[in-house]
Amino acid sequence: MLRRILLVNALPLALMVATLLYLDQYQNGLLEAEVGALREQARIYAGALGESAVREQETDNPKLVPELARPLLRSLTEPTPNAQAKLYAPDGQLIVDSRVREGTSGAVTAEPLPPVSERGRILGTIGWLYDHALSLLPHERPKQIMVDENASAQGLDWQPDVKEELRLSTSDRSREMPPYIRRLRDDRLLITVAVPVERNRRTVGVILLTRDARGVDDSLLAVRLSILALFGIALALTVLLSWYLSLTIARPILRLAAAAAGMREGKGRTGAVPAVLQARGDEIGALAVALSASATALWDRMDAIERFAADVAHEIKNPLSSIRSAIETLRRVEDPNQQKRLLAIIGEDVMRLDRLISDISDASRVDAELSRTPTEAIDIAPILATLKEIHDATRAKHDPVMELDAPAEGLIVQAVEGRLVQVLHNLIANGRSFSPRDGKIALHARETGAMVEISVEDDGPGIPDTRLENIFDRFYSERPKGESFGGHSGLGLSISRQIVEALRGRIAAENRRDEAGRVLGARFVVRLPKG
């Protein structure tokens, strides 16, 4: 992870620096400035020669005088040891070379000493590597700036063809010959410009001025070394920040993965997710809290399954024990009436066992079914009206009457219709079983903020205040007097709460009381989010 973070952070920086090092705009600017300065210097030389080294032998026929031009040109170029000036006649013949001196034994060419390097040993090595690396890269330059890499013309002693410059100077004075920039095999950079020497607007020669432009490379190297230094600092900061990100992101995620693996292997029930990660206020903290909550929910579900299995075993064992006891007694009893009574007990226990197994199967499927079935927007007003019609159609004599207090439509909730109907049916059946003869069951439905509230009221004896929560436990049964034992499994209200909570709602039980505080009956309230 650290390598990936470092790569992602450092790659854009490296590409940016490489682009800065590769682009030639700065070098082009330096070359243009150097060419402009050299051309201006050549114009000054040409002006001085045109004024002081030209004689008019005939009318409108000025000519250069070599005897005057030689000392003048040498004196002009003497302050610039890294430059060489050559003066050519209109026919292209070399008149003066600033580095050629007349001696007693002939002409002597003076070669300047190489400039003292200011780079030092380390910078010199870096510069040498830089020069060679730079020569391998392609370059993009303006048309007026062309560099002849590894030019065959060595040193300053270069003999050009000046006929084109002479032709331009006589035919089109507005045009200039482009500079000739060349890099020698020893990595020296030379710039040459040609300027006509004029007298009375007539060209009497061409001066060719060449200068060593090592300063361009030195300036470019200094700038790029500064860029590399800044890149080194930025890279160091990037490495530190990447390491910090690794400590604050990658390692905590690995710790969370290790905690998840430990929980999978059952090594820790609580505290498997480090508390220090849960205390963080960022996304890692949210992930740690979510993982801890998931682990807690998983352990709670496992505990619930364990309790459910124990409760199921206990509830099934009761009718089985009754059946076994009745069968054992039946073998010893010879009285036909007692035998019939024992067989009736066995039949009731079998029916009780069948009902119990059916309810257990339904309860075990609720969570799985609700997790697979998507909820939808359902209008419960027509459902309540239909349940009232069914109750009225199937109501026996002296059964409780049902009243409905709800709008005809518009009570939209997010639910699974089949399971929601099951909840309402369980609550109505529960109220009917507790209501007295000719009693009343009231259904109310209304919107309360972001929720839809449904209540089912009966006229029964109510619920003991200490049992308002226990009645939703599995296999809990608080039946009215006179009802046969085993007629209910005790799972109806438990399944109802399971369904309502899976739909992100709440179900609660309370007692209806009059102004004197007497219990008038029970009320079950279901609250579901609006659709």
C-alpha positions in Angstrom: 0.0 0.0 0.0 2.8 2.4 0.9 4.4 1.8 -2.5 1.1 2.5 -4.3 0.5 5.7 -2.4 4.0 6.8 -3.0 3.7 6.1 -6.7 0.4 7.9 -7.1 1.7 10.9 -5.2 5.2 11.1 -6.8 4.3 10.3 -10.4 2.5 13.6 -11.3 5.3 15.5 -9.6 8.0 13.6 -11.6 6.1 14.1 -14.9 5.8 17.8 -14.2 9.5 18.2 -13.4 10.4 16.1 -16.5 8.3 18.4 -18.6 9.9 21.5 -17.1 13.4 20.0 -17.8 12.5 19.0 -21.3 10.8 22.2 -22.6 13.1 24.5 -24.5 11.3 27.8 -24.0 13.8 29.1 -21.5 16.8 28.0 -23.6 15.2 29.5 -26.7 14.8 32.8 -24.8 18.4 32.8 -23.8 19.6 32.0 -27.4 17.4 34.8 -28.8 18.8 37.2 -26.3 22.4 36.1 -27.1 21.7 36.3 -30.8 20.2 39.8 -30.4 23.2 41.0 -28.4 25.7 39.5 -30.8 23.9 41.0 -33.8 23.9 44.4 -32.1 27.6 44.1 -31.4 28.2 43.2 -35.1 26.2 46.2 -36.2 28.5 48.4 -34.0 31.6 46.9 -35.6 30.1 47.3 -39.0 29.3 50.9 -38.4 32.8 51.6 -37.1 34.4 49.9 -40.1 32.0 51.7 -42.5 33.0 55.1 -41.1 36.8 54.6 -40.4 38.0 51.9 -42.8 36.4 52.9 -46.1 37.7 55.2 -48.8 35.8 56.6 -51.8 38.2 56.1 -54.7 35.6 57.0 -57.2 32.2 58.7 -57.1 29.7 56.4 -55.4 32.3 53.6 -55.3 33.5 53.2 -51.7 35.9 50.4 -50.8 37.3 48.8 -47.7 40.9 49.6 -46.9 42.5 46.4 -45.4 45.3 48.4 -43.8 42.7 50.5 -41.9 40.3 47.6 -41.2 42.8 45.2 -39.6 43.9 47.3 -36.6 40.4 48.7 -36.1 38.7 45.3 -36.1 41.3 43.8 -33.7 40.9 46.7 -31.3 37.2 46.3 -31.4 37.3 42.5 -30.6 40.1 42.7 -28.1 37.8 43.3 -25.1 35.9 40.1 -26.0 38.3 37.2 -25.9 35.6 34.6 -26.6 34.6 36.3 -29.9 36.1 36.2 -33.4 35.3 38.6 -36.2 36.0 38.1 -39.9 35.6 40.8 -42.5 34.9 39.8 -46.1 35.1 41.8 -49.3 32.0 42.0 -51.6 33.5 39.3 -53.7 33.7 36.9 -50.8 37.4 37.1 -50.1 38.6 37.2 -46.5 40.1 40.6 -45.6 40.6 40.5 -41.9 40.5 37.8 -39.2 40.7 39.3 -35.7 42.6 36.3 -34.4 45.3 36.3 -37.1 48.4 38.4 -36.2 51.2 39.3 -38.7 54.6 38.1 -37.4 58.1 38.2 -38.7 57.8 34.5 -39.7 54.3 34.8 -41.1 50.7 34.9 -39.9 50.0 33.6 -36.4 46.5 32.5 -35.3 45.8 33.2 -31.7 43.5 30.7 -30.0 41.9 31.8 -26.7 42.3 29.7 -23.6 39.2 27.8 -22.5 37.3 29.7 -19.9 37.9 28.7 -16.3 35.0 26.5 -15.2 33.0 27.9 -12.3 31.1 24.7 -11.6 33.6 22.9 -9.4 34.3 19.2 -9.5 30.8 18.0 -8.5 28.9 20.5 -10.6 31.4 19.9 -13.4 30.5 16.2 -13.4 26.8 17.0 -13.2 27.3 19.5 -16.1 29.1 16.9 -18.2 26.3 14.4 -17.7 23.7 17.0 -18.3 25.4 18.1 -21.6 25.5 14.6 -22.9 21.9 13.8 -21.8 20.7 17.0 -23.3 22.2 16.2 -26.6 20.2 13.0 -26.8 16.8 14.8 -26.5 14.9 16.2 -29.4 14.4 19.9 -29.4 11.6 22.2 -30.6 12.8 25.7 -31.5 11.4 28.7 -33.5 12.4 28.8 -37.1 14.9 31.6 -36.4 16.7 29.6 -33.8 18.3 26.5 -35.3 21.1 24.6 -33.6 23.4 22.4 -35.6 24.1 19.6 -33.1 27.6 18.1 -33.4 28.5 20.4 -36.2 31.5 19.4 -38.3 32.9 23.0 -38.2 35.3 22.9 -35.3 36.1 25.9 -33.2 35.8 29.5 -34.2 37.8 29.2 -37.3 34.9 28.7 -39.7 34.8 29.8 -43.3 31.2 30.3 -44.5 29.8 31.2 -47.8 28.9 34.9 -47.5 27.6 35.3 -51.1 24.0 34.9 -49.9 24.5 37.6 -47.3 26.0 39.9 -49.9 23.1 39.2 -52.2 20.5 40.0 -49.5 22.4 43.1 -48.4 22.3 44.6 -51.9 18.8 43.4 -53.0 16.7 43.4 -49.8 17.9 45.5 -47.0 14.9 44.7 -44.8 15.9 41.0 -44.5 18.6 39.6 -42.3 20.5 36.4 -42.5 19.5 34.0 -39.8 22.1 33.2 -37.2 24.1 30.1 -37.4 24.1 28.3 -34.0 26.1 25.1 -33.7 27.2 22.8 -31.0 30.6 21.3 -31.4 31.7 17.8 -30.5 33.3 19.1 -27.4 29.9 20.5 -26.3 30.8 24.1 -26.9 27.9 26.2 -28.2 28.9 28.8 -30.9 26.7 31.6 -32.4 27.6 33.3 -35.6 25.8 36.3 -37.2 26.6 38.1 -40.4 26.0 41.9 -40.8 26.8 44.0 -43.9 29.3 46.8 -43.8 27.8 49.9 -45.5 29.0 53.3 -46.6 26.5 55.7 -48.1 23.9 52.9 -48.2 26.3 50.8 -50.4 27.6 47.4 -49.1 31.4 47.3 -49.0 31.7 44.0 -47.1 30.3 41.6 -44.6 31.4 41.2 -41.0 31.0 37.7 -39.6 31.0 37.7 -35.7 31.2 34.4 -33.8 31.0 34.1 -30.0 31.2 31.2 -27.5 27.7 31.0 -25.9 28.7 28.8 -23.0 26.8 31.1 -20.7 23.5 29.9 -22.2 24.3 26.3 -21.1 25.5 27.5 -17.7 22.3 29.5 -17.1 20.1 26.7 -18.3 22.0 24.2 -16.1 21.6 26.5 -13.1 17.8 26.8 -13.7 17.4 23.1 -14.1 19.5 22.3 -11.1 17.2 24.6 -9.1 14.2 22.8 -10.5 15.8 19.4 -9.5 16.6 20.8 -6.1 13.0 21.9 -5.6 11.9 18.5 -7.0 14.1 16.8 -4.4 12.5 18.8 -1.6 9.0 18.2 -3.0 9.8 14.5 -3.4 11.0 14.2 0.2 7.8 15.9 1.3 5.8 13.5 -0.9 7.6 10.5 0.7 6.8 11.8 4.2 3.2 12.5 3.3 2.8 9.1 1.7 4.3 7.5 4.7 1.9 9.5 6.9 -1.0 8.5 4.7 0.1 4.9 5.0 0.1 5.2 8.8 -3.3 6.9 8.9 -5.1 4.9 6.2 -3.3 1.7 5.0 -2.3 0.4 8.4 -5.7 1.1 10.1 -7.4 -0.7 7.3 -5.0 -3.7 7.8 -5.9 -3.6 11.5 -9.6 -3.6 10.7 -9.0 -6.5 8.3 -7.2 -8.4 11.1 -10.0 -7.7 13.5 -12.5 -9.0 10.9 -10.4 -12.1 10.5 -10.2 -12.5 14.3 -14.0 -12.2 14.6 -14.5 -14.8 11.8 -12.3 -17.2 13.6 -14.1 -16.5 16.9 -11.1 -15.1 18.7 -13.0 -12.1 20.1 -16.6 -11.3 21.0 -16.1 -7.7 22.2 -13.2 -5.3 21.7 -12.1 -7.0 18.4 -12.2 -3.7 16.7 -9.6 -1.4 18.4 -11.3 1.4 20.3 -8.7 3.9 19.1 -9.9 3.4 15.5 -13.6 3.8 16.5 -12.7 7.1 18.2 -11.4 8.6 15.0 -13.6 11.2 13.4 -12.8 10.4 9.8 -13.9 7.7 7.3 -11.7 5.1 8.9 -13.5 5.8 12.2 -16.8 5.4 10.5 -15.7 2.2 9.0 -14.5 0.9 12.3 -17.8 1.8 14.0 -19.7 0.2 11.2 -17.6 -3.0 11.5 -18.0 -3.0 15.3 -21.8 -2.6 14.9 -21.9 -5.3 12.3 -20.0 -7.6 14.6 -22.2 -6.8 17.6 -25.3 -7.4 15.4 -23.8 -10.7 14.2 -23.2 -11.8 17.8 -26.6 -10.7 18.9 -28.1 -12.7 16.0 -26.1 -15.8 17.0 -27.3 -15.4 20.6 -30.9 -15.0 19.3 -30.6 -18.1 17.2 -29.2 -20.0 20.2 -32.0 -18.7 22.5 -34.5 -19.5 19.7 -33.2 -23.0 19.4 -33.4 -23.5 23.2 -37.0 -22.0 23.3 -38.1 -24.2 20.4 -36.7 -27.3 22.1 -38.5 -26.4 25.3 -41.8 -25.6 23.6 -41.7 -28.8 21.5 -40.7 -30.9 24.5 -43.9 -29.9 26.4 -46.5 -31.4 24.0 -44.2 -34.4 23.4 -44.0 -35.0 27.1 -47.7 -34.7 27.4 -48.2 -37.2 24.5 -45.7 -39.6 25.9 -47.4 -39.4 29.4 -50.8 -40.0 27.8 -49.6 -43.0 25.8 -48.0 -44.6 28.8 -51.2 -44.0 30.9 -53.3 -45.3 28.0 -51.5 -48.7 28.2 -52.5 -49.2 31.8 -56.1 -47.8 31.7 -58.9 -50.2 30.8 -61.8 -47.8 31.3 -63.1 -46.8 27.8 -64.1 -43.3 29.0 -60.6 -42.6 30.3 -59.1 -44.0 27.1 -61.2 -41.6 25.1 -60.2 -38.7 27.2 -56.5 -39.7 26.9 -56.8 -40.0 23.1 -58.5 -36.6 23.0 -55.5 -35.2 25.0 -53.1 -36.8 22.5 -55.0 -35.3 19.6 -55.0 -31.8 21.1 -51.2 -32.1 21.8 -50.6 -33.2 18.2 -52.6 -30.2 16.9 -50.7 -27.9 19.3 -47.4 -29.4 18.1 -48.4 -28.9 14.4 -49.4 -25.3 15.1 -46.2 -24.7 17.0 -44.0 -26.1 14.2 -45.9 -24.0 11.6 -45.4 -20.8 13.6 -41.8 -21.6 14.3 -41.2 -22.2 10.6 -42.9 -18.9 9.8 -40.8 -17.0 12.4 -37.6 -18.5 11.1 -38.4 -17.3 7.5 -39.3 -13.7 8.4 -35.9 -12.2 8.4 -34.6 -14.0 5.4 -37.7 -13.2 3.4 -37.7 -9.5 4.3 -34.0 -9.2 3.5 -34.7 -10.6 0.0 -38.0 -8.8 -0.8 -37.7 -5.1 -1.6 -40.2 -2.8 0.1 -42.6 -0.7 -2.0 -45.0 2.2 -1.4 -48.3 0.8 -0.1 -51.5 2.7 0.7 -52.7 1.0 4.0 -56.1 2.8 4.0 -57.6 0.3 1.5 -56.0 -2.6 3.4 -57.6 -1.6 6.6 -61.0 -1.2 4.9 -60.6 -4.7 3.4 -59.7 -6.2 6.8 -62.8 -4.6 8.3 -65.0 -6.0 5.5 -63.6 -9.5 6.1 -64.2 -9.2 9.8 -67.7 -8.0 9.4 -68.4 -10.8 6.9 -67.0 -13.6 9.1 -68.2 -12.2 12.5 -70.2 -14.6 14.6 -72.9 -13.7 17.0 -71.6 -11.9 20.1 -68.1 -11.5 18.5 -66.7 -8.0 18.9 -67.7 -5.3 16.4 -64.9 -3.6 14.4 -64.7 0.2 13.9 -62.4 1.9 11.5 -61.2 5.5 11.8 -58.9 6.2 8.9 -59.0 8.3 5.6 -60.1 6.5 2.5 -56.7 6.9 0.9 -53.3 8.6 1.1 -51.6 6.7 4.0 -48.5 5.6 2.1 -45.9 3.5 3.8 -42.7 1.6 2.7 -43.4 -2.1 3.4 -43.9 -5.6 2.1 -47.6 -5.9 1.7 -48.0 -9.6 2.6 -46.1 -9.3 5.9 -47.8 -6.0 6.8 -51.2 -7.7 6.4 -49.9 -10.5 8.6 -49.0 -8.0 11.4 -52.5 -6.3 11.2 -54.2 -9.7 11.2 -52.2 -10.9 14.3 -53.2 -7.7 16.2 -56.8 -8.0 15.2 -56.9 -11.7 16.1 -55.2 -10.9 19.5 -57.8 -8.1 20.2 -60.7 -10.4 19.2 -59.5 -13.2 21.5 -59.4 -10.8 24.5 -62.5 -8.7 23.9 -65.7 -9.6 25.8 -68.9 -10.7 24.2 -70.3 -8.0 22.0 -67.2 -5.9 22.6 -65.5 -3.6 20.2 -62.2 -3.5 18.2 -61.2 -0.1 16.9 -58.7 0.5 14.1 -57.2 4.0 13.8 -54.7 5.2 11.2 -53.2 8.7 10.8 -50.0 10.5 9.7 -47.7 11.8 12.5 -44.8 13.7 11.0 -42.6 11.4 8.9 -44.4 8.3 10.2 -47.8 6.7 9.7 -49.4 5.5 13.0 -51.8 2.5 13.1 -53.4 1.5 16.4 -55.6 -1.5 17.3 -57.7 -1.2 20.4 -59.8 -3.7 22.3 -62.2 -3.8 25.3 -60.3 -6.7 27.0 -58.8 -6.8 30.5 -55.6 -5.0 29.4 -52.0 -6.0 29.9 -50.2 -6.1 33.2 -47.9 -3.0 33.4 -44.9 -5.3 34.1 -45.6 -7.3 30.9 -46.0 -4.6 28.3 -42.6 -5.6 26.8 -42.6 -9.3 27.7 -45.7 -10.0 25.6 -43.5 -9.6 22.5 -41.1 -12.3 23.6 -41.2 -15.6 21.9 -43.6 -18.2 23.2 -45.0 -15.8 25.8 -48.6 -16.4 26.3 -51.0 -14.5 28.5 -54.4 -15.9 27.5 -57.9 -14.9 28.8 -59.7 -17.2 31.3 -61.7 -20.0 29.7 -59.6 -20.4 26.6 -58.3 -23.9 26.0 -54.6 -24.5 26.8 -52.3 -24.7 23.9 -54.6 -22.8 21.5 -51.8 -20.3 20.7 -48.1 -20.8 20.2 -47.1 -17.4 21.7 -45.3 -16.4 18.5 -47.8 -14.1 17.0 -46.7 -10.8 18.7 -43.1 -11.8 18.5 -43.4 -12.3 14.7 -45.2 -9.0 14.4 -42.4 -7.1 16.1 -39.9 -8.9 14.0 -41.7 -7.8 10.8 -42.3 -4.2 11.9 -38.6 -3.7 13.0 -37.4 -5.2 9.7 -39.5 -2.5 8.0 -37.7 0.2 10.1 -40.7 0.8 12.2 -41.7 0.4 15.9 -44.5 -1.5 17.6 -45.5 -1.0 21.3 -48.3 -2.0 23.6 -50.1 0.1 26.2 -53.3 0.2 28.2 -56.3 2.4 27.5 -57.5 4.1 30.7 -60.4 6.4 31.6 -60.1 9.6 33.6 -60.1 7.7 36.8 -57.2 5.5 35.7 -59.2 2.3 35.2 -58.1 0.0 32.4 -60.5 0.0 29.5 -58.5 -2.4 27.3 -55.3 -2.8 25.4 -53.9 -0.7 22.6 -51.2 -1.8 20.1 -49.5 1.0 18.2 -47.5 0.4 15.0 -45.4 3.2 13.5 -44.0 2.9 10.0 -42.0 5.4 7.9 -44.0 7.2 5.2 -43.4 6.1 1.6 
